[in-house]
Amino acid sequence: MPATNETASFRFNHTMIRVKDPKASLDFYENVLGMDLIDKLDMSDFTLYFLGYQHQGNASRGEREALLELTHNHGTENDPDFHYHNGNAQPQGFGHLAISVDDIEAACARFERLGVKFQKRLTDNYWIEIISAKSPQ
């Protein structure tokens, strides 16, 4: 169904992923993928981290599109047996995030230089998928 006047203002705002260790997760998303921490909300039992790219200038968190929300439930980082289901093991659910880049080979070479452990290589689907921003020809 095409957009109507009722849905003309709708935009995809964010996807939420639960994380065990916010320090490690923030390091990856900020320093490897180059995202910026847009907002942080500290609650009594959890903290929300909103990340995105600054291509949308100073837009408020609610006005932005395609943010990543990392939710950290306090205390999980101290439990060596705690883990979240990643969606890629059985039963499957969540599959991956996709980040578009201008030069996929250069981006992957950078990730390797930074010690990123790939689950799968360029020709396969990623848990975090890196795609070309250029249209296929």
Secondary structure as UniProt FT lines:
FT   TURN            5..9
FT   STRAND          14..19
FT   HELIX           22..27
FT   HELIX           28..32
FT   STRAND          36..42
FT   STRAND          46..52
FT   HELIX           54..56
FT   TURN            57..58
FT   TURN            61..63
FT   STRAND          67..73
FT   TURN            74..75
FT   HELIX           76..78
FT   TURN            80..81
FT   STRAND          97..101
FT   HELIX           104..113
FT   TURN            114..115
FT   TURN            122..123
FT   STRAND          128..132
//
